[in-house]
Amino acid sequence: MLAGYGYRWKSKKDAHAYDIEIGDFRMRWNVAARDWINSSGSADEVGSIHTVQGYDLNYAGVIVGPEVRWDDEAGRIRIDRANYFDTKGKENSPKYGVAVTDEDLRALIVNIYVVLMTRGMRGTYMYVHDPVVREQLRGAFEGLGRNA
């Protein structure tokens, strides 16, 4: 199971807290920092771009979080900065002349999900938080697989 950074890392300070909660579904971010996929607890945790990059899996489950929304006016995905919790990913650095624009952040997050969605070699299952984005993706993926 993999996800983008649309969920706070609550379990970092409270080992009993759940990081990702969707209805009755509750899981924690991965504990192992190195070789998470092969760790004993990986099936009970959710990995991120950092813990899965470079791995090919038979199947992947990807959670597209609440940081990804649909912009009806623009007819495309937009990013909700308030629901994106990788602080380094959206951090400006005036000292180095780095200002992360909304478009920069959008490109970063879209790229993260592209990587996550391409980890499953035999198949990828997805849950998309925003119902409009879910339908847009369903239409885009229609015909690509048995259950698109």
Backbone torsions as a table, in degrees:
resi	resn	phi	psi	omega
1	MET	NA	134.8	-177.2
2	LEU	-133.5	155.6	178.0
3	ALA	-153.1	159.7	171.7
4	GLY	-83.0	-170.9	-174.2
5	TYR	-94.9	43.5	177.7
6	GLY	-89.9	12.8	-177.7
7	TYR	-137.2	135.2	178.0
8	ARG	-66.7	151.2	178.5
9	TRP	-92.8	73.1	-177.3
10	LYS	-69.0	-34.7	-175.4
11	SER	-71.9	-9.5	176.9
12	LYS	-62.8	-37.8	-179.8
13	LYS	-101.8	-18.6	-178.3
14	ASP	-136.5	100.4	-175.2
15	ALA	-60.2	-16.4	-179.9
16	HIS	-93.9	-9.1	-178.9
17	ALA	-78.4	152.7	174.1
18	TYR	-103.7	138.1	-177.8
19	ASP	-86.6	-41.3	-176.1
20	ILE	-115.8	117.1	179.6
21	GLU	-129.8	120.0	178.5
22	ILE	-133.8	102.1	-174.1
23	GLY	60.6	-125.6	179.1
24	ASP	-84.6	-8.8	179.8
25	PHE	-78.9	124.2	179.4
26	ARG	-140.8	126.9	177.2
27	MET	-144.0	165.7	178.8
28	ARG	-109.8	155.4	172.1
29	TRP	-64.1	159.8	-178.8
30	ASN	-61.8	143.9	178.9
31	VAL	-90.9	-45.1	-178.3
32	ALA	-70.5	128.6	179.2
33	ALA	-86.6	-29.3	-179.0
34	ARG	-113.8	135.3	177.2
35	ASP	51.9	45.1	-178.0
36	TRP	-55.1	-43.3	-177.0
37	ILE	-53.4	-39.3	-177.5
38	ASN	-92.6	4.5	179.2
39	SER	-77.6	157.8	-175.7
40	SER	-65.8	-25.2	-176.7
41	GLY	-99.0	3.7	-173.0
42	SER	-60.6	-31.2	-179.3
43	ALA	-70.4	-18.1	-178.7
44	ASP	-106.6	12.4	-177.5
45	GLU	-132.7	168.6	177.8
46	VAL	-113.0	128.0	179.3
47	GLY	-94.8	168.7	-179.0
48	SER	-122.6	-177.4	177.3
49	ILE	-56.3	-37.5	-177.0
50	HIS	-70.5	-32.2	-175.5
51	THR	-92.4	-10.6	-176.3
52	VAL	-117.4	-12.6	-177.5
53	GLN	-58.8	130.4	-179.6
54	GLY	93.3	-9.3	179.4
55	TYR	-97.0	143.8	169.2
56	ASP	-111.0	127.8	-178.7
57	LEU	-111.7	155.5	172.8
58	ASN	-63.0	-52.8	179.3
59	TYR	-133.2	148.7	176.6
60	ALA	-131.6	147.4	170.6
61	GLY	-114.5	127.6	-177.1
62	VAL	-121.8	129.5	175.4
63	ILE	-103.2	116.6	174.6
64	VAL	-91.6	111.8	-169.3
65	GLY	-80.7	-176.4	-175.3
66	PRO	-72.7	-2.2	175.3
67	GLU	-77.3	-14.3	-179.5
68	VAL	-102.2	120.2	-178.3
69	ARG	-127.5	169.3	176.8
70	TRP	-105.7	133.4	177.3
71	ASP	-104.5	102.2	-178.3
72	ASP	-60.3	-40.6	-177.1
73	GLU	-63.2	-44.8	-179.6
74	ALA	-85.0	-17.7	-178.8
75	GLY	68.2	36.6	-179.8
76	ARG	-157.9	173.5	178.4
77	ILE	-67.0	141.0	170.9
78	ARG	-126.1	163.3	-177.7
79	ILE	-112.5	135.4	175.5
80	ASP	-97.6	99.2	-177.5
81	ARG	-54.6	-36.4	-177.7
82	ALA	-64.3	-22.4	179.8
83	ASN	-107.9	21.1	175.5
84	TYR	-114.7	118.5	-167.7
85	PHE	-110.4	14.2	170.5
86	ASP	-90.9	91.1	-172.3
87	THR	-60.3	-35.7	179.2
88	LYS	-68.2	-30.5	-179.8
89	GLY	-68.6	-27.1	-178.0
90	LYS	-114.7	9.4	-174.6
91	GLU	-79.8	132.1	172.8
92	ASN	-83.2	150.5	177.6
93	SER	-134.2	85.4	-179.1
94	PRO	-56.5	-33.5	180.0
95	LYS	-57.2	-37.4	-178.2
96	TYR	-103.9	7.3	178.7
97	GLY	71.4	26.8	-179.2
98	VAL	-101.9	121.5	175.0
99	ALA	-127.0	112.1	-178.1
100	VAL	-82.5	108.4	179.6
101	THR	-78.4	168.6	176.0
102	ASP	-60.9	-36.8	179.3
103	GLU	-69.3	-38.3	175.5
104	ASP	-60.3	-46.1	-179.4
105	LEU	-64.8	-40.6	177.8
106	ARG	-59.4	-46.9	-179.8
107	ALA	-62.1	-42.2	178.7
108	LEU	-61.1	-48.5	-176.6
109	ILE	-68.0	-40.9	176.2
110	VAL	-60.1	-42.9	178.8
111	ASN	-62.9	-41.2	177.5
112	ILE	-57.4	-46.9	-179.2
113	TYR	-68.9	-33.0	175.6
114	VAL	-61.2	-45.3	178.4
115	VAL	-61.9	-47.2	-179.1
116	LEU	-61.4	-41.2	-177.0
117	MET	-73.7	-13.3	179.7
118	THR	-103.1	12.0	178.6
119	ARG	-80.0	-29.7	-178.6
120	GLY	-82.5	112.2	-177.2
121	MET	-76.6	-32.6	179.5
122	ARG	-98.4	-19.6	179.2
123	GLY	173.8	156.6	177.6
124	THR	-134.9	128.1	176.2
125	TYR	-102.7	140.5	-176.6
126	MET	-129.4	144.1	166.0
127	TYR	-120.2	128.3	-179.4
128	VAL	-116.9	120.1	-175.2
129	HIS	-59.5	-49.5	-177.0
130	ASP	-81.2	121.8	-176.1
131	PRO	-63.3	-31.5	179.3
132	VAL	-72.5	-42.5	175.7
133	VAL	-61.7	-40.8	178.6
134	ARG	-56.0	-46.7	-179.8
135	GLU	-69.0	-36.9	176.9
136	GLN	-62.7	-44.3	178.6
137	LEU	-68.1	-37.9	177.7
138	ARG	-58.5	-43.7	178.1
139	GLY	-65.0	-39.6	-179.9
140	ALA	-67.7	-34.7	-177.3
141	PHE	-91.7	-6.4	-176.9
142	GLU	-52.6	130.6	177.5
143	GLY	88.1	-7.6	-179.4
144	LEU	-81.2	-25.7	-178.4
145	GLY	-148.9	176.7	-178.1
146	ARG	-62.6	-40.1	-174.1
147	ASN	-118.7	34.5	-176.4
148	ALA	-60.6	NA	NA
